[in-house]
Amino acid sequence: MQAERDHVFRALADPTRRAIFEELTRAGEQTVHALTRHAGVSQPAVSKHLTVLKRAKLVQHRRDGRETHYRAQPDALAPMVDWLDHYGAFWRERFDRLENLLERMDK
Amino acid sequence: MSDTTQTHTLVIEREMAHPPEKIWRALTEGRLIQEWLMSNDFQPVVGHRFSFRATPVPGWNGVIESEVKVVEPQVRLVYSWGTMGMSSVVTWTLTPTESGTQVRMEQSGFPSEDGPNYKGAKYGWQKFIGNLERVAGGLA
């Protein structure tokens, strides 16, 4: 679980990979060629990014002749989102700390 | 809720039993900010670029890059909040009440760098980005 989250987190920390993943989610299954036209980086770079997304289980691929087709697997975000929700309390916790500090400033 | 994919906004509000002057100090004096938020080189000067620094973790360097946008003493403080290639804006608003101050924190707006393609994303991409941003802070 922890490893999965790390993969997802790292995979989506890169803006080009986010753009590729978002494009697959928006437009559906696509070939590496089509993604390269959209991504504005070289095909080897796109392939590298896809490998990272694949490892995070954010995309799946299938071969069809010489072309490889990729499609998004947004479900892979689920464990991540649960985890993220857990940290949604970040600012509330900081508000608590702020209040504590304010109490101490009285002294 | 007409277009929830456009911007993600997180609002936290709380009334605190302290005067605005005091809360303003806690929001704008680096040494005090460090006590409740993160280490920083903040200065209450519009245009000042600074960073918040947390302990790095795998996949995140622990740095939040910021710039002061608005300084209205004891009323409003706005700074940008950028980390992991994503940026948002944090707005603090202080409103005096009978017994203290209403403290409002709004974090909103997420990147344009990925273009307008967010629209049509089926699973609330902006919400996800918003969550990711909060995590970046939460890892501190």
gemmi code that builds the backbone of each chain (N, CA, C; Angstrom):
import gemmi

chains = {
    "A": [
        ("MET", (0.845, -1.205, 0.000), (0.000, 0.000, 0.000), (0.873, 1.245, 0.000)),
        ("GLN", (1.833, 1.274, 0.919), (2.740, 2.427, 0.993), (3.496, 2.578, -0.324)),
        ("ALA", (4.004, 1.462, -0.862), (4.771, 1.515, -2.102), (3.898, 2.009, -3.252)),
        ("GLU", (2.659, 1.515, -3.284), (1.726, 1.960, -4.331), (1.541, 3.460, -4.287)),
        ("ARG", (1.312, 3.960, -3.089), (1.081, 5.398, -2.941), (2.307, 6.184, -3.371)),
        ("ASP", (3.482, 5.700, -2.988), (4.711, 6.393, -3.387), (4.817, 6.465, -4.898)),
        ("HIS", (4.487, 5.341, -5.562), (4.543, 5.326, -7.030), (3.576, 6.345, -7.623)),
        ("VAL", (2.355, 6.356, -7.127), (1.339, 7.271, -7.654), (1.763, 8.715, -7.399)),
        ("PHE", (2.221, 8.958, -6.200), (2.615, 10.299, -5.808), (3.745, 10.812, -6.700)),
        ("ARG", (4.757, 9.980, -6.865), (5.898, 10.377, -7.697), (5.498, 10.525, -9.156)),
        ("ALA", (4.686, 9.592, -9.625), (4.288, 9.626, -11.030), (3.588, 10.940, -11.350)),
        ("LEU", (2.781, 11.424, -10.433), (1.982, 12.619, -10.717), (2.642, 13.913, -10.248)),
        ("ALA", (3.828, 13.796, -9.680), (4.532, 15.007, -9.247), (5.121, 15.746, -10.450)),
        ("ASP", (5.232, 15.047, -11.588), (5.825, 15.642, -12.785), (4.732, 16.214, -13.697)),
        ("PRO", (4.872, 17.500, -14.100), (3.802, 18.130, -14.894), (3.560, 17.464, -16.247)),
        ("THR", (4.618, 16.971, -16.893), (4.429, 16.315, -18.195), (3.640, 15.019, -18.021)),
        ("ARG", (3.963, 14.282, -16.975), (3.228, 13.032, -16.730), (1.786, 13.313, -16.341)),
        ("ARG", (1.594, 14.366, -15.560), (0.200, 14.731, -15.227), (-0.569, 15.053, -16.499)),
        ("ALA", (0.105, 15.782, -17.414), (-0.555, 16.169, -18.667), (-0.898, 14.932, -19.498)),
        ("ILE", (0.023, 13.966, -19.562), (-0.220, 12.739, -20.326), (-1.385, 11.954, -19.711)),
        ("PHE", (-1.348, 11.821, -18.402), (-2.403, 11.076, -17.707), (-3.753, 11.769, -17.884)),
        ("GLU", (-3.734, 13.072, -17.777), (-4.968, 13.856, -17.916), (-5.511, 13.715, -19.338)),
        ("GLU", (-4.599, 13.761, -20.318), (-5.003, 13.631, -21.730), (-5.649, 12.264, -21.988)),
        ("LEU", (-5.056, 11.219, -21.398), (-5.631, 9.875, -21.568), (-7.000, 9.777, -20.901)),
        ("THR", (-7.134, 10.458, -19.786), (-8.415, 10.436, -19.089), (-9.481, 11.186, -19.878)),
        ("ARG", (-9.045, 12.294, -20.465), (-9.971, 13.160, -21.200), (-10.373, 12.539, -22.541)),
        ("ALA", (-9.357, 12.055, -23.276), (-9.595, 11.664, -24.666), (-9.697, 10.156, -24.879)),
        ("GLY", (-9.478, 9.380, -23.814), (-9.557, 7.929, -23.976), (-8.277, 7.332, -24.531)),
        ("GLU", (-8.365, 6.070, -24.918), (-7.192, 5.320, -25.353), (-6.465, 5.980, -26.524)),
        ("GLN", (-5.129, 5.992, -26.443), (-4.333, 6.603, -27.505), (-3.014, 5.880, -27.704)),
        ("THR", (-2.444, 6.058, -28.903), (-1.136, 5.477, -29.186), (-0.047, 6.414, -28.673)),
        ("VAL", (1.170, 5.855, -28.570), (2.310, 6.670, -28.147), (2.510, 7.833, -29.120)),
        ("HIS", (2.311, 7.545, -30.417), (2.465, 8.609, -31.435), (1.528, 9.775, -31.155)),
        ("ALA", (0.265, 9.458, -30.923), (-0.727, 10.505, -30.679), (-0.377, 11.291, -29.419)),
        ("LEU", (0.050, 10.562, -28.384), (0.412, 11.232, -27.126), (1.618, 12.139, -27.317)),
        ("THR", (2.573, 11.702, -28.155), (3.776, 12.497, -28.404), (3.405, 13.820, -29.064)),
        ("ARG", (2.489, 13.770, -30.018), (2.049, 15.008, -30.683), (1.468, 15.974, -29.662)),
        ("HIS", (0.757, 15.409, -28.692), (0.076, 16.242, -27.702), (1.025, 16.749, -26.617)),
        ("ALA", (2.005, 15.926, -26.262), (2.823, 16.226, -25.076), (3.887, 17.294, -25.313)),
        ("GLY", (4.317, 17.465, -26.568), (5.339, 18.467, -26.847), (6.731, 18.062, -26.374)),
        ("VAL", (6.951, 16.765, -26.161), (8.297, 16.258, -25.880), (8.542, 15.071, -26.811)),
        ("SER", (9.795, 14.571, -26.847), (10.143, 13.514, -27.803), (9.425, 12.200, -27.474)),
        ("GLN", (9.365, 11.318, -28.466), (8.691, 10.039, -28.247), (9.382, 9.190, -27.178)),
        ("PRO", (10.764, 9.131, -27.196), (11.408, 8.375, -26.101), (11.049, 8.939, -24.727)),
        ("ALA", (10.928, 10.273, -24.650), (10.561, 10.890, -23.365), (9.152, 10.475, -22.961)),
        ("VAL", (8.240, 10.487, -23.926), (6.861, 10.069, -23.636), (6.841, 8.614, -23.174)),
        ("SER", (7.606, 7.761, -23.864), (7.651, 6.339, -23.489), (8.157, 6.163, -22.062)),
        ("LYS", (9.177, 6.946, -21.712), (9.731, 6.892, -20.358), (8.660, 7.287, -19.328)),
        ("HIS", (7.962, 8.373, -19.640), (6.901, 8.834, -18.732), (5.814, 7.765, -18.594)),
        ("LEU", (5.474, 7.128, -19.722), (4.440, 6.088, -19.691), (4.874, 4.907, -18.821)),
        ("THR", (6.176, 4.601, -18.858), (6.687, 3.510, -18.025), (6.464, 3.822, -16.543)),
        ("VAL", (6.716, 5.077, -16.169), (6.512, 5.481, -14.771), (5.028, 5.405, -14.406)),
        ("LEU", (4.176, 5.867, -15.330), (2.729, 5.823, -15.080), (2.238, 4.378, -14.989)),
        ("LYS", (2.862, 3.515, -15.805), (2.481, 2.099, -15.818), (2.846, 1.445, -14.484)),
        ("ARG", (4.021, 1.778, -13.989), (4.481, 1.215, -12.723), (3.535, 1.630, -11.584)),
        ("ALA", (2.990, 2.833, -11.714), (2.048, 3.330, -10.696), (0.639, 2.798, -10.954)),
        ("LYS", (0.498, 1.977, -11.998), (-0.793, 1.402, -12.395), (-1.810, 2.479, -12.796)),
        ("LEU", (-1.295, 3.630, -13.203), (-2.181, 4.721, -13.625), (-2.582, 4.566, -15.095)),
        ("VAL", (-1.804, 3.782, -15.849), (-2.181, 3.481, -17.238), (-2.005, 1.986, -17.515)),
        ("GLN", (-2.771, 1.520, -18.498), (-2.611, 0.156, -18.990), (-2.296, 0.246, -20.474)),
        ("HIS", (-1.677, -0.783, -21.030), (-1.392, -0.743, -22.460), (-1.789, -2.055, -23.114)),
        ("ARG", (-1.987, -1.984, -24.415), (-2.188, -3.200, -25.204), (-1.497, -2.993, -26.546)),
        ("ARG", (-0.937, -4.079, -27.056), (-0.271, -3.989, -28.354), (-1.254, -4.337, -29.456)),
        ("ASP", (-1.120, -3.608, -30.567), (-1.939, -3.874, -31.744), (-1.021, -3.698, -32.932)),
        ("GLY", (-0.463, -4.821, -33.436), (0.530, -4.732, -34.501), (1.759, -4.021, -33.974)),
        ("ARG", (2.186, -2.981, -34.683), (3.388, -2.267, -34.254), (3.086, -1.137, -33.272)),
        ("GLU", (1.806, -0.841, -33.113), (1.427, 0.266, -32.224), (1.093, -0.245, -30.815)),
        ("THR", (1.434, 0.560, -29.835), (1.009, 0.283, -28.468), (-0.007, 1.346, -28.068)),
        ("HIS", (-1.142, 0.872, -27.564), (-2.208, 1.790, -27.145), (-2.230, 1.875, -25.630)),
        ("TYR", (-2.394, 3.104, -25.144), (-2.451, 3.312, -23.699), (-3.808, 3.849, -23.288)),
        ("ARG", (-4.255, 3.428, -22.120), (-5.457, 4.042, -21.570), (-5.305, 4.280, -20.059)),
        ("ALA", (-6.017, 5.296, -19.582), (-5.891, 5.695, -18.178), (-6.629, 4.721, -17.268)),
        ("GLN", (-6.133, 4.593, -16.067), (-6.768, 3.773, -15.023), (-6.980, 4.647, -13.784)),
        ("PRO", (-7.942, 5.581, -13.875), (-8.118, 6.520, -12.754), (-8.392, 5.813, -11.424)),
        ("ASP", (-8.862, 4.577, -11.475), (-9.114, 3.834, -10.229), (-7.852, 3.722, -9.372)),
        ("ALA", (-6.691, 3.775, -10.073), (-5.437, 3.659, -9.333), (-5.256, 4.813, -8.358)),
        ("LEU", (-6.032, 5.868, -8.547), (-5.937, 7.014, -7.644), (-6.609, 6.735, -6.299)),
        ("ALA", (-7.464, 5.732, -6.263), (-8.289, 5.512, -5.070), (-7.504, 5.417, -3.758)),
        ("PRO", (-6.483, 4.534, -3.687), (-5.762, 4.444, -2.406), (-5.120, 5.773, -2.044)),
        ("MET", (-4.690, 6.474, -3.063), (-4.082, 7.784, -2.896), (-5.069, 8.767, -2.282)),
        ("VAL", (-6.262, 8.814, -2.860), (-7.253, 9.787, -2.417), (-7.638, 9.536, -0.956)),
        ("ASP", (-7.786, 8.242, -0.595), (-8.076, 7.925, 0.804), (-7.007, 8.505, 1.717)),
        ("TRP", (-5.782, 8.285, 1.280), (-4.648, 8.753, 2.055), (-4.652, 10.282, 2.135)),
        ("LEU", (-4.961, 10.902, 0.984), (-4.992, 12.360, 0.928), (-6.050, 12.925, 1.866)),
        ("ASP", (-7.204, 12.249, 1.887), (-8.270, 12.710, 2.770), (-7.788, 12.762, 4.211)),
        ("HIS", (-6.999, 11.775, 4.542), (-6.462, 11.709, 5.892), (-5.696, 12.984, 6.236)),
        ("TYR", (-5.006, 13.532, 5.229), (-4.198, 14.724, 5.458), (-4.963, 16.019, 5.206)),
        ("GLY", (-6.234, 15.876, 4.853), (-7.060, 17.064, 4.679), (-7.114, 17.896, 5.951)),
        ("ALA", (-6.760, 17.277, 7.065), (-6.803, 17.950, 8.362), (-5.590, 18.834, 8.602)),
        ("PHE", (-4.720, 18.908, 7.608), (-3.474, 19.662, 7.812), (-3.697, 21.069, 8.387)),
        ("TRP", (-4.549, 21.837, 7.688), (-4.712, 23.229, 8.134), (-5.428, 23.312, 9.475)),
        ("ARG", (-6.357, 22.383, 9.720), (-7.047, 22.408, 11.018), (-6.057, 22.186, 12.150)),
        ("GLU", (-5.147, 21.257, 11.892), (-4.134, 20.966, 12.906), (-3.252, 22.206, 13.116)),
        ("ARG", (-2.960, 22.910, 12.001), (-2.134, 24.118, 12.123), (-2.906, 25.223, 12.843)),
        ("PHE", (-4.215, 25.246, 12.650), (-5.038, 26.206, 13.392), (-4.921, 25.931, 14.900)),
        ("ASP", (-4.939, 24.661, 15.278), (-4.777, 24.299, 16.692), (-3.448, 24.811, 17.222)),
        ("ARG", (-2.424, 24.605, 16.411), (-1.090, 25.044, 16.836), (-1.023, 26.561, 16.961)),
        ("LEU", (-1.695, 27.228, 16.017), (-1.745, 28.694, 16.064), (-2.407, 29.154, 17.366)),
        ("GLU", (-3.523, 28.511, 17.702), (-4.223, 28.889, 18.944), (-3.360, 28.640, 20.173)),
        ("ASN", (-2.670, 27.503, 20.163), (-1.759, 27.210, 21.281), (-0.704, 28.302, 21.423)),
        ("LEU", (-0.160, 28.677, 20.275), (0.861, 29.720, 20.291), (0.286, 31.021, 20.856)),
        ("LEU", (-0.928, 31.366, 20.427), (-1.557, 32.608, 20.891), (-1.717, 32.584, 22.421)),
        ("GLU", (-2.063, 31.409, 22.958), (-2.193, 31.287, 24.414), (-0.837, 31.573, 25.082)),
        ("ARG", (0.192, 31.000, 24.521), (1.526, 31.180, 25.113), (2.016, 32.609, 24.986)),
        ("MET", (1.580, 33.300, 23.937), (2.016, 34.691, 23.736), (1.482, 35.601, 24.819)),
        ("ASP", (0.426, 35.154, 25.523), (-0.155, 35.967, 26.585), (0.809, 36.141, 27.749)),
        ("LYS", (1.634, 35.098, 27.908), (2.471, 35.095, 29.108), (3.627, 36.076, 29.000)),
    ],
    "B": [
        ("MET", (-21.638, 25.737, -7.460), (-21.184, 24.424, -7.928), (-21.372, 24.275, -9.432)),
        ("SER", (-21.372, 25.391, -10.169), (-21.628, 25.314, -11.598), (-20.450, 24.678, -12.338)),
        ("ASP", (-19.240, 24.938, -11.861), (-18.077, 24.364, -12.526), (-17.006, 24.037, -11.491)),
        ("THR", (-17.160, 22.889, -10.884), (-16.266, 22.536, -9.786), (-14.855, 22.209, -10.258)),
        ("THR", (-14.673, 22.018, -11.567), (-13.343, 21.668, -12.035), (-12.466, 22.911, -12.204)),
        ("GLN", (-13.072, 24.087, -12.178), (-12.319, 25.307, -12.463), (-11.271, 25.628, -11.391)),
        ("THR", (-11.699, 25.680, -10.167), (-10.799, 26.030, -9.081), (-11.115, 25.156, -7.886)),
        ("HIS", (-10.063, 24.820, -7.175), (-10.299, 24.109, -5.941), (-10.079, 25.081, -4.797)),
        ("THR", (-10.996, 25.108, -3.868), (-10.855, 26.020, -2.747), (-11.062, 25.278, -1.438)),
        ("LEU", (-10.147, 25.519, -0.531), (-10.242, 24.950, 0.805), (-10.388, 26.120, 1.775)),
        ("VAL", (-11.420, 26.096, 2.592), (-11.627, 27.188, 3.547), (-11.669, 26.627, 4.966)),
        ("ILE", (-10.876, 27.209, 5.834), (-10.934, 26.861, 7.257), (-11.196, 28.158, 8.015)),
        ("GLU", (-12.215, 28.154, 8.861), (-12.555, 29.344, 9.639), (-12.661, 28.971, 11.104)),
        ("ARG", (-12.211, 29.873, 11.956), (-12.354, 29.616, 13.384), (-12.311, 30.938, 14.147)),
        ("GLU", (-13.172, 31.054, 15.134), (-13.107, 32.245, 15.979), (-12.107, 31.989, 17.092)),
        ("MET", (-11.196, 32.936, 17.262), (-10.179, 32.792, 18.308), (-10.321, 33.929, 19.304)),
        ("ALA", (-10.114, 33.586, 20.579), (-10.336, 34.571, 21.647), (-9.111, 35.465, 21.838)),
        ("HIS", (-8.679, 36.059, 20.757), (-7.510, 36.937, 20.811), (-7.746, 38.098, 19.852)),
        ("PRO", (-7.160, 39.252, 20.157), (-7.372, 40.409, 19.275), (-6.623, 40.260, 17.943)),
        ("PRO", (-7.116, 40.910, 16.891), (-6.484, 40.820, 15.575), (-4.996, 41.190, 15.588)),
        ("GLU", (-4.621, 42.184, 16.407), (-3.213, 42.624, 16.434), (-2.278, 41.462, 16.779)),
        ("LYS", (-2.730, 40.670, 17.744), (-1.903, 39.568, 18.214), (-1.842, 38.440, 17.159)),
        ("ILE", (-2.980, 38.150, 16.577), (-3.017, 37.098, 15.565), (-2.188, 37.520, 14.351)),
        ("TRP", (-2.254, 38.794, 14.022), (-1.461, 39.311, 12.908), (0.027, 39.051, 13.142)),
        ("ARG", (0.466, 39.265, 14.383), (1.877, 38.997, 14.696), (2.212, 37.524, 14.462)),
        ("ALA", (1.319, 36.638, 14.890), (1.573, 35.199, 14.725), (1.608, 34.806, 13.240)),
        ("LEU", (0.900, 35.580, 12.412), (0.850, 35.273, 10.979), (2.011, 35.888, 10.204)),
        ("THR", (2.664, 36.900, 10.795), (3.638, 37.664, 10.004), (5.046, 37.761, 10.588)),
        ("GLU", (5.267, 37.268, 11.808), (6.628, 37.290, 12.358), (7.240, 35.905, 12.180)),
        ("GLY", (8.319, 35.859, 11.393), (8.937, 34.589, 11.018), (9.126, 33.611, 12.167)),
        ("ARG", (9.620, 34.134, 13.278), (9.895, 33.267, 14.427), (8.592, 32.649, 14.955)),
        ("LEU", (7.531, 33.450, 14.968), (6.231, 32.956, 15.443), (5.597, 32.012, 14.415)),
        ("ILE", (5.727, 32.346, 13.120), (5.175, 31.475, 12.064), (5.772, 30.075, 12.187)),
        ("GLN", (7.081, 30.065, 12.465), (7.768, 28.773, 12.575), (7.177, 27.916, 13.688)),
        ("GLU", (6.699, 28.564, 14.737), (6.165, 27.806, 15.875), (4.885, 27.047, 15.563)),
        ("TRP", (4.085, 27.586, 14.616), (2.814, 26.892, 14.363), (2.683, 26.358, 12.939)),
        ("LEU", (3.550, 26.863, 12.019), (3.395, 26.411, 10.627), (4.638, 25.687, 10.121)),
        ("MET", (5.674, 26.439, 9.784), (6.884, 25.829, 9.248), (8.010, 26.852, 9.326)),
        ("SER", (9.254, 26.381, 9.242), (10.356, 27.332, 9.201), (10.238, 28.124, 7.893)),
        ("ASN", (10.734, 29.348, 7.909), (10.426, 30.258, 6.798), (11.372, 31.447, 6.808)),
        ("ASP", (11.382, 32.197, 5.713), (12.076, 33.489, 5.692), (11.090, 34.567, 5.230)),
        ("PHE", (9.915, 34.492, 5.793), (8.827, 35.423, 5.473), (9.172, 36.854, 5.900)),
        ("GLN", (8.740, 37.803, 5.099), (8.780, 39.223, 5.464), (7.449, 39.816, 5.028)),
        ("PRO", (6.815, 40.637, 5.867), (5.502, 41.181, 5.480), (5.628, 42.325, 4.475)),
        ("VAL", (6.215, 42.009, 3.321), (6.453, 43.020, 2.288), (5.935, 42.480, 0.958)),
        ("VAL", (5.047, 43.218, 0.323), (4.479, 42.767, -0.948), (5.602, 42.559, -1.962)),
        ("GLY", (5.592, 41.404, -2.634), (6.609, 41.090, -3.632), (7.763, 40.272, -3.062)),
        ("HIS", (7.840, 40.190, -1.726), (8.912, 39.411, -1.099), (8.746, 37.917, -1.421)),
        ("ARG", (9.810, 37.325, -1.963), (9.779, 35.887, -2.244), (10.440, 35.155, -1.089)),
        ("PHE", (9.786, 34.089, -0.654), (10.315, 33.356, 0.490), (9.938, 31.889, 0.363)),
        ("SER", (10.418, 31.079, 1.296), (9.999, 29.677, 1.270), (9.675, 29.170, 2.658)),
        ("PHE", (8.734, 28.233, 2.671), (8.460, 27.454, 3.874), (9.250, 26.158, 3.696)),
        ("ARG", (9.849, 25.689, 4.775), (10.622, 24.452, 4.668), (10.200, 23.429, 5.724)),
        ("ALA", (9.856, 22.264, 5.220), (9.512, 21.149, 6.102), (10.565, 20.061, 5.898)),
        ("THR", (10.499, 19.026, 6.714), (11.426, 17.912, 6.558), (11.130, 17.196, 5.238)),
        ("PRO", (12.144, 17.042, 4.371), (11.893, 16.344, 3.093), (11.482, 14.897, 3.327)),
        ("VAL", (10.649, 14.389, 2.436), (10.261, 12.981, 2.472), (10.441, 12.438, 1.056)),
        ("PRO", (10.491, 11.107, 0.870), (10.641, 10.572, -0.494), (9.565, 11.140, -1.409)),
        ("GLY", (9.988, 11.688, -2.530), (9.025, 12.223, -3.486), (8.673, 13.674, -3.259)),
        ("TRP", (9.164, 14.253, -2.178), (8.868, 15.672, -1.913), (10.042, 16.302, -1.185)),
        ("ASN", (10.543, 17.424, -1.728), (11.742, 18.034, -1.157), (11.461, 18.887, 0.087)),
        ("GLY", (10.196, 19.013, 0.448), (9.856, 19.732, 1.676), (9.840, 21.244, 1.541)),
        ("VAL", (9.999, 21.730, 0.304), (10.057, 23.178, 0.110), (8.772, 23.709, -0.515)),
        ("ILE", (8.238, 24.780, 0.064), (7.085, 25.468, -0.508), (7.547, 26.875, -0.876)),
        ("GLU", (7.494, 27.195, -2.166), (7.947, 28.506, -2.648), (6.777, 29.475, -2.614)),
        ("SER", (7.032, 30.638, -2.037), (5.941, 31.589, -1.868), (6.353, 33.001, -2.239)),
        ("GLU", (5.350, 33.815, -2.476), (5.572, 35.242, -2.700), (4.443, 36.002, -2.017)),
        ("VAL", (4.801, 37.067, -1.320), (3.783, 37.862, -0.625), (3.009, 38.683, -1.654)),
        ("LYS", (1.685, 38.576, -1.603), (0.839, 39.263, -2.583), (0.114, 40.474, -1.998)),
        ("VAL", (-0.395, 40.329, -0.792), (-1.159, 41.410, -0.161), (-0.810, 41.483, 1.325)),
        ("VAL", (-0.559, 42.683, 1.810), (-0.344, 42.893, 3.247), (-1.223, 44.054, 3.684)),
        ("GLU", (-2.310, 43.753, 4.354), (-3.163, 44.790, 4.945), (-3.152, 44.519, 6.435)),
        ("PRO", (-2.286, 45.240, 7.165), (-2.063, 44.906, 8.577), (-3.349, 44.678, 9.363)),
        ("GLN", (-3.351, 43.537, 10.045), (-4.442, 43.127, 10.941), (-5.754, 42.820, 10.228)),
        ("VAL", (-5.729, 42.809, 8.896), (-6.954, 42.535, 8.149), (-6.773, 41.380, 7.158)),
        ("ARG", (-5.761, 41.500, 6.300), (-5.642, 40.528, 5.228), (-4.184, 40.287, 4.852)),
        ("LEU", (-3.873, 39.013, 4.657), (-2.527, 38.619, 4.245), (-2.677, 37.555, 3.158)),
        ("VAL", (-2.004, 37.775, 2.023), (-2.113, 36.825, 0.913), (-0.712, 36.450, 0.436)),
        ("TYR", (-0.476, 35.146, 0.317), (0.769, 34.716, -0.321), (0.528, 33.495, -1.190)),
        ("SER", (1.398, 33.356, -2.202), (1.287, 32.177, -3.064), (1.914, 30.994, -2.338)),
        ("TRP", (1.579, 29.806, -2.798), (1.991, 28.578, -2.116), (2.268, 27.565, -3.227)),
        ("GLY", (3.562, 27.415, -3.561), (3.892, 26.540, -4.691), (4.788, 25.394, -4.279)),
        ("THR", (4.376, 24.191, -4.623), (5.224, 23.039, -4.326), (4.920, 21.912, -5.296)),
        ("MET", (5.924, 21.144, -5.652), (5.768, 20.024, -6.583), (5.135, 20.458, -7.900)),
        ("GLY", (5.527, 21.636, -8.395), (5.040, 22.091, -9.683), (3.595, 22.549, -9.674)),
        ("MET", (3.015, 22.683, -8.485), (1.628, 23.145, -8.402), (1.587, 24.398, -7.547)),
        ("SER", (0.711, 25.300, -7.904), (0.670, 26.513, -7.092), (-0.755, 26.860, -6.703)),
        ("SER", (-0.857, 27.494, -5.570), (-2.151, 27.962, -5.092), (-1.905, 29.257, -4.333)),
        ("VAL", (-2.968, 29.857, -3.857), (-2.858, 31.116, -3.134), (-3.513, 30.947, -1.765)),
        ("VAL", (-2.805, 31.382, -0.734), (-3.336, 31.299, 0.622), (-3.726, 32.713, 1.072)),
        ("THR", (-4.970, 32.880, 1.453), (-5.470, 34.182, 1.895), (-5.941, 34.096, 3.344)),
        ("TRP", (-5.359, 34.929, 4.183), (-5.776, 35.018, 5.585), (-6.606, 36.272, 5.759)),
        ("THR", (-7.761, 36.139, 6.387), (-8.607, 37.298, 6.648), (-8.960, 37.328, 8.126)),
        ("LEU", (-8.738, 38.473, 8.764), (-9.048, 38.629, 10.189), (-10.215, 39.601, 10.340)),
        ("THR", (-11.250, 39.164, 11.040), (-12.412, 40.021, 11.276), (-12.680, 40.090, 12.777)),
        ("PRO", (-12.633, 41.304, 13.349), (-12.876, 41.418, 14.800), (-14.292, 40.964, 15.149)),
        ("THR", (-14.431, 40.273, 16.280), (-15.745, 39.887, 16.785), (-15.867, 40.420, 18.211)),
        ("GLU", (-17.008, 40.174, 18.845), (-17.200, 40.688, 20.206), (-16.171, 40.131, 21.182)),
        ("SER", (-15.838, 38.836, 20.986), (-14.960, 38.202, 21.966), (-13.570, 37.881, 21.414)),
        ("GLY", (-13.271, 38.333, 20.241), (-11.962, 38.021, 19.686), (-11.882, 38.311, 18.203)),
        ("THR", (-11.482, 37.285, 17.437), (-11.270, 37.476, 16.000), (-11.719, 36.242, 15.228)),
        ("GLN", (-12.422, 36.474, 14.128), (-12.742, 35.393, 13.213), (-11.542, 35.244, 12.276)),
        ("VAL", (-10.921, 34.066, 12.300), (-9.751, 33.815, 11.467), (-10.174, 32.918, 10.298)),
        ("ARG", (-9.943, 33.411, 9.084), (-10.359, 32.650, 7.911), (-9.136, 32.401, 7.027)),
        ("MET", (-8.922, 31.135, 6.661), (-7.841, 30.772, 5.759), (-8.474, 30.163, 4.516)),
        ("GLU", (-8.151, 30.741, 3.380), (-8.662, 30.170, 2.126), (-7.474, 29.822, 1.252)),
        ("GLN", (-7.438, 28.583, 0.784), (-6.381, 28.172, -0.155), (-7.077, 27.825, -1.459)),
        ("SER", (-6.707, 28.548, -2.515), (-7.468, 28.339, -3.752), (-6.643, 28.571, -4.995)),
        ("GLY", (-7.192, 28.107, -6.097), (-6.579, 28.328, -7.398), (-5.485, 27.325, -7.650)),
        ("PHE", (-5.613, 26.571, -8.677), (-4.561, 25.618, -8.964), (-4.095, 25.780, -10.397)),
        ("PRO", (-2.999, 25.135, -10.782), (-2.163, 25.618, -11.882), (-2.859, 25.735, -13.235)),
        ("SER", (-2.326, 26.689, -14.000), (-2.772, 26.827, -15.375), (-1.792, 26.119, -16.297)),
        ("GLU", (-0.666, 25.665, -15.734), (0.414, 25.124, -16.578), (-0.026, 23.893, -17.372)),
        ("ASP", (-1.018, 23.194, -16.885), (-1.483, 22.014, -17.619), (-2.604, 22.359, -18.591)),
        ("GLY", (-2.874, 23.626, -18.728), (-3.836, 24.059, -19.730), (-5.274, 23.886, -19.302)),
        ("PRO", (-6.177, 24.242, -20.205), (-7.603, 24.243, -19.876), (-8.230, 22.855, -20.000)),
        ("ASN", (-7.405, 21.834, -20.164), (-7.940, 20.484, -20.404), (-8.618, 19.869, -19.193)),
        ("TYR", (-8.529, 20.558, -18.071), (-9.174, 20.020, -16.879), (-10.652, 19.808, -17.106)),
        ("LYS", (-11.221, 20.709, -17.891), (-12.655, 20.592, -18.124), (-12.972, 19.252, -18.773)),
        ("GLY", (-13.960, 18.599, -18.249), (-14.333, 17.317, -18.824), (-13.679, 16.153, -18.102)),
        ("ALA", (-12.705, 16.443, -17.277), (-12.115, 15.348, -16.507), (-13.206, 14.763, -15.615)),
        ("LYS", (-13.325, 13.455, -15.694), (-14.493, 12.822, -15.082), (-14.397, 12.699, -13.571)),
        ("TYR", (-13.184, 12.715, -13.069), (-13.025, 12.329, -11.674), (-12.574, 13.489, -10.786)),
        ("GLY", (-12.877, 14.712, -11.240), (-12.552, 15.855, -10.387), (-11.060, 16.074, -10.223)),
        ("TRP", (-10.403, 16.270, -11.335), (-8.946, 16.415, -11.312), (-8.500, 17.525, -10.379)),
        ("GLN", (-9.208, 18.639, -10.439), (-8.809, 19.763, -9.599), (-8.894, 19.415, -8.124)),
        ("LYS", (-9.910, 18.654, -7.787), (-10.051, 18.256, -6.402), (-8.840, 17.434, -5.986)),
        ("PHE", (-8.436, 16.575, -6.919), (-7.269, 15.735, -6.642), (-6.017, 16.576, -6.449)),
        ("ILE", (-5.827, 17.535, -7.351), (-4.674, 18.410, -7.232), (-4.729, 19.138, -5.895)),
        ("GLY", (-5.924, 19.586, -5.546), (-6.082, 20.276, -4.270), (-5.673, 19.392, -3.119)),
        ("ASN", (-6.108, 18.157, -3.170), (-5.751, 17.216, -2.115), (-4.250, 16.991, -2.059)),
        ("LEU", (-3.667, 16.870, -3.244), (-2.232, 16.615, -3.323), (-1.472, 17.769, -2.676)),
        ("GLU", (-1.955, 18.964, -2.959), (-1.341, 20.152, -2.397), (-1.414, 20.098, -0.869)),
        ("ARG", (-2.563, 19.690, -0.367), (-2.728, 19.637, 1.082), (-1.800, 18.593, 1.675)),
        ("VAL", (-1.614, 17.504, 0.929), (-0.721, 16.475, 1.418), (0.682, 16.998, 1.533)),
        ("ALA", (1.083, 17.741, 0.512), (2.430, 18.287, 0.517), (2.645, 19.035, 1.822)),
        ("GLY", (1.640, 19.785, 2.238), (1.746, 20.481, 3.503), (1.670, 19.513, 4.665)),
        ("GLY", (0.781, 18.533, 4.542), (0.534, 17.615, 5.644), (1.708, 16.722, 5.965)),
        ("LEU", (2.624, 16.585, 5.017), (3.779, 15.727, 5.245), (4.793, 16.368, 6.180)),
        ("ALA", (4.571, 17.644, 6.428), (5.549, 18.394, 7.232), (5.777, 17.731, 8.577)),
    ],
}
model = gemmi.Model(1)
for chain_id, residues in chains.items():
    chain = gemmi.Chain(chain_id)
    for i, (resn, *xyz) in enumerate(residues, 1):
        res = gemmi.Residue()
        res.name, res.seqid = resn, gemmi.SeqId(i, " ")
        for name, pos in zip(("N", "CA", "C"), xyz):
            atom = gemmi.Atom()
            atom.name, atom.element = name, gemmi.Element(name[0])
            atom.pos, atom.b_iso = gemmi.Position(*pos), 0.0
            res.add_atom(atom)
        chain.add_residue(res)
    model.add_chain(chain)
structure = gemmi.Structure()
structure.add_model(model)
structure.setup_entities()
